[in-house]
Amino acid sequence: MTILLTAIGKRVELITHLKTKARVVGVDCSELNAAKQFVDAFYLIPAIKAPGYVETVLEVCEKEEVDYLIPLFEPEFLILDQHRDSFEHIGTKLLLADKQVLQICNDKYRTADFFEKYSIPAPTTYHPSEWKAAKRMPYPLVIKPASGMGSADVYIAQDIEDFLYCIHKVKNPVVQELVKGIEYTMDVLCDESGNIIYNVPRQRLEVRSGEVNKSKVDLNQTVMDLSAQVMEALNKEGGVRGPFTLQCFLDADGKAWMLEINPRFGGGVPLSFAAGADYASALQAMCEGKPVTPGTITEKTMLRYDMSVFLDA
């Protein structure tokens, strides 16, 4: 089995895990990335908005006889989805949800509408038409980009003055009720029919620059049931497959509130690997058309530290 990962950057632990069962090809638009030292083959490709991006990825997939193409950078998703048939034609499966699902995940207003449609508990989202009554909205409120990644440009408005200040600092903002509690990330892997193989909830103990730095697997049934409910609903909207990362809060009363859905590997997914979620073996079975036997998940804690790669100047 050969897997191609895009935008590999510093995803060394992800690559190392997948290499236990697969040959891993990496592509990136920059030569200066640490992960290229760990893949079986690396290719420099154009940036996603540059001419020749899709054509180059297709050429690499054909040359390397790639079985699964798994993109890691969200702005690539809809572009690659448009060319899904071209990849299928050369024998490469795009392990990514369909367009309808991507659109729900990519826009927080659509995500909020999706949660409401399927009665999934989530913070109230206030549409722009409601901002005129900002004085009467219940503070504190969260203001963040409707299509943002990580924790960039996220503000907490404590009152109307904060709201009027913050709303102009965020491009295409979305305004939501602030929900407090224990923050969880759920690593979910689905087969090509949308069935859940793994559903691993991780408490986010410490976050640095939007990526988890300390985390622990906590097999909380309420959180696991909520992520399963979300995935079941997504399957009604379009094709679901491959890795997903969901986020929620568990409040003091034990109720779980969904925040967002990302159709990709999460930055903290190596903890789920260490806890027994053998994604590599699952992907290998899927690729070979064999039944997938999930591993047993045990509760573990992850503490991260920095490492460096040194190159000759």
Disulfide bonds with the S-S distance in Angstrom:
none
